[in-house]
Amino acid sequence: MPATSAAARPADLRESRDELRRTVLTGIVVLLAVAALLVAGGAYLFRRYTDSVNEEPLLGRAAVGAPAPGWWSAEAETSATPSRKAGGTAPRKANPGRGINILLVGIDQRAGQDAHDVRSDTIMIAHVPAGRDRVYLVSVPRDSRVAIPAYPRARYGGGVDKVNAAYQVGARAGGRAGGVELLGLTLRALVGVGFDAAAIVDFAGLRTAVDAIGGVDMCVDEETVSVHVGWDTATGRQGVPYVLTPPDYDSPRPVPGMRPQVYHVGCRHFAGWEALDYVRQRELIPDGDYGRQRHQQQLVRALAGKVTAGNLLADPIAADRMLRALGGSVTFDGNGTPVAGWVRAFGHLGANDVTIVRTNGGHFASRRIGGRSFEILTDTTEELLDALRTDTVGDFLAAHPDWVGR
């Protein structure tokens, strides 16, 4: 592997035209994993962190208790689940337990890029059960075929598309807030509940945070070839090794004379730019989006574990730099509760309390419809979504232990 030189600078990675992935990982770390460190660190670090988080309204009608459009209503959140098919409801008995659902969104919006060009690339739901003793982290495949509700602000009459298109449609009229609202409304109709909070996460902040703590250790579980980072075989300079073609960015074409960055199977140390590049890959790994989800969730655990167990308070400069990088990377909507309140509420949870859930059991259920490839949510995944609504995810995983990510 080339040494980390000028050719490997993270700044160069940000400038790459084909850098299409930002991750939502910081959101879960912000809300849960670093909370223990902040509480232990006292008032100074707590204020430094919470003051650096950008707070603004994002959820709109996708929030818990907010009226939703058309046939769906806030009251239905405790009595019925909308059918997965557009236009109907399927009454179900609700669990009286009150779980909390947090929408975590990663986007790629480069400087100067129009909002309507952006889709949410990473989507996760963090579910905290009524007992407040665990976090279930559920990824929603970006290519999932779903019904997107009408959104008059964008002059959109509703339709069926990939779930990541919902953010793009909403952002046309309302920027980031519009994107999160329509994405949240789409998932609210799919799952049957509104969201208690939401966070948008930025790529550069997480990379800086990983570097601030000296990198992270992860085990590569499948050979992963980067489509974003490579090296010119003649000059050694960093460049893009593959060309990705819209709209679905499938079937990457190799660039002549470029050698891609490769992450070989085995445990190793990752600098910030390497970690973010590794967890962005999906096109050339056997399990595609599911592999990328698993790698992203592994990074959540690696970062959270180092933050909460690495005694960062012994190095106050590194701790401060890391906390401010994490905070600055997040735009947060606490639905009326400031981020400081959320951090205090979950200060008892750490990395070992996060359970990774593999949507569709981590197996492809792809189908080509109208010339496009969609991921179809299976009947068992619909049971998982019902478990999110009824606060019975633990029971679901007891019946489906192979859906727990490792």
N, C-alpha and C positions, 0 to 999 in steps of 0.2 A: 504494500500500500504506500502511496507517495507520502512524503512528510507533509505536515501541515505548513505550507508555505504560502507565498502570495497567491499561488494558483488555487489554494484551497480556502481562501478567506471566506468566512460566512457572508461578508458584504457582497462578494461576487455572486454568491448563491442567490441573494435577494434580487440581484439585477437580472438574473437569467429570465429570458422571455418565457420559457416553458415551465417556470416554477408555479405549479397549479394547486399546491396543497398547503393549507395551513391547518393546524390541529386545534382541537378543543380541549386538549389535555389540561391546560392550565386551569380551566374552570373548576374541575373537580378538586385539584390541588388547592386552589384558592379557598374554596368553600369548606373543605374538610381536612385535607392532609396537613396543611401548615398551621391549622388552628391550634394544635397542641403546642407547637413552638412559640406561637405568638402569645398565648396565655402564659406560658412559662417565662417568656422573655420580658414580661412586664409592660408597663404603660407606654414606654418610649417606642419600642419596636411595634407594638400593637397600633399605635397612632400613625407611625411612619408607613406601615403597610396599608391600613384601611384608608388613610388620606390619599394614597396614590392610586386607588381604584377609581376608574371613571364610572359614575353612577348616573343613569338616565333611564326614562321609561322606554321599555322595549316591547313588553308583552301585549299591551292593549287588551283586546277582547279575548286573547288566549289565556289570560290570567284566571286563576281560580275565582269563581264568583262573578266574573264579568259576563254580561249577556252575549251570547254568540249569535251569528246571523241565522235566519231561516228556521228550519225545523228543530235546531238544537238549542237547548236552554240551560242555564246554570243549574236549575233544579234537577235536570236530567242527570247531572253528574253524580247524584246519590241514589238514582232509581233506575236508570237504564243506560245501555250502551248503544251508540249508533251502529247500525249495520255497517260492515266493511264495504258494502255496496252503496253507491250514492243513492240517497233519497229515502231511506227508511230507518226504523229503529228496531232493536231487538231487546225487549224488556228483560232485565236480569236483576236478581237480588243483590244489593250492594252490601259489602262488608262494612260494619259500623266503625272499624278502625280507620284512623285518619293518617294515611301515609302522605309524604311530601314528595313532589315531583319537580325536578329542576331541569330545565332545558339548556343544554350546552351546545353551542354552535361554533364551528370553525369555518372561516371564509377566506378567500383569496381575493383581496382588492388591492391591486397595486396602485402606486401613486399616479394620479391622473386618469385612472380607469373609471368609466361611467358605472354608476350603480347597477344599471340594467344588464351589465355584462357579467355580474357576479352571481354565482350559485353557492349555496352552503355545501361545503365539501365534506365536512365531518359533522355528524349529528349524533348526540348521545342524550339519553334520559338518565339522570341520577335519581333513583328512587330510595327514599329513606322511610322505612316502615314506622308504624305508630310507636313501636318500642324504642326508636331512636338509637338502636344498638348496632346498626349495620348500614352500609350503602350498597345498593345493587346498581351496577353500571351497565346499561343496555345500549348498545349501538344500533342505530337504524341505518341499514344499507342505503347509500346515497342513490342507488338505482332502483329502489323499491317503487313498484307501480302502485300509486295511490290516487284517490279522488281529492283534488284540491278545490276548496270551496270558492264561491264567487267573491271577488274583492273589488267593489265598485270604485274605490280610490284609484285603482290602476286600470279601470275600465275592463276588468277581467270577469267573464261570466261563469267561471268555473270549468273544470275539465279533469281529465285523467292524464297524469304525467309522472315522471320520476319525482320523488319526494324533494330532491334538492332544487327542483324548478320553483317550488313554492317561495323560497327566499328571493329568488330572482324576480318573480312577478311582483311580490310585495315591495321590493326595493325600488321598483320603477317609479312608484308614487311617493313612498315614504322613507327612502333611504334605509339605513340599518334597522330603524324601528319598524318600518313597514315590512321589511324582510322577515324579521323575527316574528312579527305578529301573524303574518300569513302562514309561515312555517308552523308556528305554534297552533294556529287554528286547524291546520291540516292534521297535525298529530293529535290535537284534542278530539277531532272527529274520529280518528283512527283508534285511539286508546279509550276515550270516554271520560277524560278528566282535563281540567285546566291545569296551568302550571303555577307553582308558588314562587318561582324565581327563574331568571334566565341570565345567561352570560354569553357574550361573544368573546372569542379568544384570538389573539394575534400571534403570528408565527415568531416575529423577532423577539418578543418579550420572553417567550419560553426558552428560546435558544440562549439568550443572555442569562436567564436564571440557571440553566444547566451549567453554563460556563462559570458562573459565579460560585457554584458549589464544587467546582473542580471536575465536572463531568459526572457521568453515571456508569454503572456496570450493568450490562444486560447480556443475556445468552441468545444468540441468533439461532432460531430453530429451523430455518430453511434458507438455503442460499438465496440471497436477495440481490438482484442486479438493479442498479439505479438508472432510471430513464432521465434523470435531471442533472446528474453530476458525472462528468467524465473528464478524460485527459487526452489532449492531442498527442498522438503517438510520435510526432516529429518534434514538437516544441515543448511538450510537457505541460502546456498551459491548460487551465481548467476551461471546460466548455460543456455544451449540451450534447449527450451521446445519441439521443433518440428524438425524433420528431413525432409529436402527438397531433392527431387530426380531429377537429371538432366535427359534430357536436358531442360525441360520446367519448372522444379521446381514447379510443381503443386501437388495437393493432399498431403499436409504435414502430416506426421505421428507423433503422440504425443510420447514423450519420457516418459516412466514410472517413476513416482516419481517426476516429474517436474511440478510446477505450473506456468503457463505463466503470464507475466505482462499483465494487462488488463486496458484499458483506457475507463472509463465509460462515458456515455453521460452527458454533462454539461460543464460549463466553469471552467477553472482551470489554475494554473500557471505551466509552464513547465521549468525544468532545461534543459541544452543543450542536455544531453544524452537522456532524455525523449522525447524532441521535435523531435530529429532525428529518434529515434526508432518509434515513433508514425507515422511520415509521410512516413516511409519505408514500412508500412504494406499493403498488398494487398490480401494475400492468404485466410484469414479467415473473410473478410468483404464482405457483400452482393454485393457491386458494384465493387469489385476487383480493377483493374487498374484505373478505373475512380474515385473511392473513394480515392485511393492514390494520383492521380493527384490533386483532389480537396483539400486534406489535405496539400499537398506540396504547392499549391498556397495560401492556407490560411496562411501557415507559412511565405511565401513571404510577405504577407500584414502585418502580426504581427511584423515581424522583421523590415520591412521598416518603419512601422508606429512608432515603438519605437525609431528607429534611427533618424528619421526626426522630431519627435515631443517630444522626451523625454529629451531634453535639456542636452544631453551628454557632451556638452562643459563645463558644470559646474563641471564635473569630468574629467579633462584632462588625468589622468592616465587610467581610464576605456576607454575613447574615443580612446586613442592611442593604447591600447591593442586590442580593438575591430577592429579598422581600419587595424592594421597590420595582425590580424587573417583573416579578410576578404580578404585582398590583397594577403596574402600568400597562400590562398586556391585556387587561380585562375591561370590558364594558359590562356593567352589572345592573340588573333590575331586580330588586328585592321585593317588589310588589308591596311597597309601603314600609318595609323594614330595611333599614340601612345595612350595608355590608358588615359593619361592626357587630350588629346584632346577630347576623347569621354566623359570623366567626365564633362569637361567644357561645351560641347555641350548640355548635358542633365541635367545641374544643376537646371533647372527650374521645373523638373518633380519630383513628390513625390509619396507616396503610393496610394493616392486617384486617381492618374492618370493612374493606372494599371487596365485594364479590363481583367478578366479571361474568356477564351472561352472554352466551354466544347466540345471537339471533339466527333463526333457521338451523340451530344446532351447529352452526359453522359450516354448513354444506350449501352448495349452489342449488338454487331453484330458478334458473334463468329461463327466459322465454323470449323469442323474437316476435314482436308484434308491430306491424306497420313498418318493417325494416329497421326497427330499433330493438336493442337488447334491454330487457327489464328483469329485475329480480322480483320474484313473486313471493310474498309472505305466506308461509305454509299454514295449514290448520293448527299445527302445534304452536307456531309463533303467535297466532291469534289467541291461543290459550294464555301465552305469556303476556300479551297485551291486556287481556282480561285480568290477569293476576296483578298487573300494575295498578289497574283501576280499583280492584277489590282488596288491595294490600295483602296479597297472599303469595308473593313471589317466593318466599321460603318454601311454601307447600309445593309450588310448581317445580322448584329445583329438587326437592326431595323425590318427586316422581320422575324427574328427568335429570339425574346427576351428571350425565354426559354433556349437558348444556352449560356447565360451569367451566369458565375459561381457566387455563393453567398459566 
